[in-house]
Amino acid sequence: MGPGLHARGALADPAARVRFYDGNFECYAAPLALRLPDTYAQLLHLGPVRSSRDVRKQSERALTTTLRQIEFPGLRILVYLFSADPDRYQVARVQIGSAHWQLSALQVGTSINAVSLSTRWPALPRQGSWEIQGDSAQLLVRLVAGKIASVDYFCDSGTDEFRY
């Protein structure tokens, strides 16, 4: 093992960056699946909406696809909406920054010791970031002092341009 590495592959420095590939990782597959409502109307009732804005619209024939950003206190969601089916939505990104939101097995504020991960994945570092890259999705977890500080799901490979 090289200098500065732990047995599980995390760097020993105070702000480790653990990145790895798992082609099977998806936003809605266990063990780290997002838990969101089935319809757009239900999504809007998760809590008080702080703001909502259209990021981009694309029209083709009589159909429009809209990328909309919805912000709740401690939660930002980017979704695709479809004019042909107003209650349907597709998630592009979910940023969880508050312990209030229990939308995944990864809870903001939870100790890394309480998180159960797949045995084929490296351990969460005490400080820094932990990132899974899948074929069609990505997950970024930021950690501070051994606790989860934020969780970002990227559910569409074309959403990198929307990183904040």
C-alpha positions in Angstrom: 0.0 0.0 0.0 1.4 3.4 -1.0 2.0 6.2 1.5 -1.1 8.2 2.6 -3.5 5.4 1.7 -5.9 3.5 4.0 -6.7 -0.2 3.3 -10.1 0.8 1.8 -8.5 3.2 -0.7 -9.4 6.6 0.9 -6.6 9.1 1.1 -5.3 9.8 4.6 -5.3 13.6 4.2 -8.1 15.7 5.9 -10.1 16.2 2.7 -10.2 12.8 0.8 -11.8 12.5 -2.6 -13.0 9.0 -3.2 -14.2 8.4 -6.8 -15.1 5.1 -8.3 -17.1 3.5 -11.2 -20.0 1.2 -10.8 -21.8 0.8 -14.1 -24.9 -0.6 -12.3 -25.4 2.5 -10.1 -28.8 4.2 -10.9 -30.8 6.8 -9.1 -33.7 4.5 -8.4 -31.9 1.2 -7.7 -31.0 -0.2 -4.2 -29.2 0.3 -2.0 -29.0 4.1 -2.5 -32.2 4.7 -4.4 -33.9 8.1 -4.4 -37.4 8.0 -3.0 -39.5 10.6 -4.7 -43.3 10.9 -5.4 -44.8 9.4 -8.5 -46.3 12.5 -10.0 -45.2 16.1 -10.5 -48.2 17.4 -8.4 -47.1 15.2 -5.5 -43.5 16.4 -5.9 -44.6 20.0 -5.4 -46.2 19.0 -2.1 -43.0 17.7 -0.6 -42.8 21.0 1.4 -43.0 24.7 0.9 -41.6 25.7 -2.5 -39.1 28.6 -2.1 -38.7 29.2 -5.8 -39.4 27.6 -9.2 -37.9 28.6 -12.5 -37.7 27.2 -16.0 -34.0 26.7 -16.9 -34.6 25.6 -20.5 -37.5 24.8 -22.9 -37.3 22.8 -26.1 -40.3 22.6 -28.5 -40.7 20.2 -31.2 -43.9 20.2 -33.2 -46.6 20.7 -30.6 -44.7 19.2 -27.7 -42.6 21.1 -25.2 -40.0 19.7 -22.8 -39.1 22.0 -19.9 -36.1 21.7 -17.6 -37.4 23.2 -14.3 -35.5 24.0 -11.1 -37.6 23.7 -7.9 -36.1 24.9 -4.6 -37.4 23.9 -1.2 -35.5 24.9 2.0 -32.5 22.6 2.0 -33.4 20.9 -1.3 -33.0 21.7 -5.0 -34.5 19.5 -7.7 -34.1 19.8 -11.5 -36.8 17.9 -13.4 -37.8 17.5 -17.0 -41.5 18.2 -17.6 -43.4 17.1 -20.7 -46.4 19.1 -22.2 -48.0 15.9 -23.5 -48.2 14.5 -19.9 -48.2 17.3 -17.3 -48.1 15.0 -14.3 -45.1 13.1 -15.5 -41.6 14.2 -14.6 -38.0 12.9 -15.0 -35.4 13.8 -12.5 -32.2 15.4 -13.8 -30.6 16.3 -10.4 -31.4 16.3 -6.7 -29.3 18.3 -4.2 -30.1 17.4 -0.6 -28.5 19.9 1.9 -30.7 19.5 5.0 -31.4 16.6 7.4 -35.1 17.5 7.0 -35.2 15.6 3.6 -35.4 11.8 3.9 -35.3 11.0 0.2 -32.5 8.4 0.2 -30.6 6.0 2.5 -28.0 8.7 2.7 -29.3 11.3 5.2 -27.6 14.6 5.7 -26.3 14.8 9.3 -25.9 11.0 9.6 -22.6 9.6 10.9 -20.6 7.6 8.4 -20.6 4.7 10.9 -24.4 4.4 10.5 -24.3 4.1 6.7 -24.5 0.7 5.1 -22.9 0.5 1.7 -22.3 -2.3 -0.8 -19.2 -4.4 0.1 -17.9 -3.8 -3.4 -17.7 0.0 -2.8 -15.0 1.9 -0.9 -15.8 3.3 2.6 -16.9 6.9 3.1 -14.1 9.2 4.2 -14.4 11.2 7.4 -13.8 14.4 5.5 -14.1 15.3 1.8 -16.2 13.6 -0.9 -17.3 10.2 -2.1 -18.5 9.8 -5.7 -20.0 6.9 -7.7 -20.0 7.2 -11.4 -22.5 4.9 -13.1 -23.3 4.4 -16.8 -26.3 6.8 -16.6 -26.2 8.4 -13.2 -23.8 9.8 -10.7 -23.8 10.4 -6.9 -21.7 12.8 -5.0 -21.7 12.8 -1.2 -19.8 15.5 0.8 -18.6 14.7 4.2 -17.5 16.9 7.2 -16.2 15.6 10.5 -17.5 12.1 9.9 -21.0 13.1 8.9 -22.8 13.5 5.7 -23.0 17.2 4.8 -24.8 17.0 1.4 -25.9 14.5 -1.2 -26.2 15.2 -4.9 -27.8 12.8 -7.4 -27.3 13.3 -11.1 -29.9 11.1 -12.8 -29.2 12.1 -16.4 -25.8 12.0 -18.0 -26.5 15.3 -19.8 -26.9 17.4 -16.6 -23.2 18.2 -15.9 -23.8 21.7 -17.3 -26.2 22.4 -14.4 -23.6 21.9 -11.6 -23.5 24.8 -9.2 
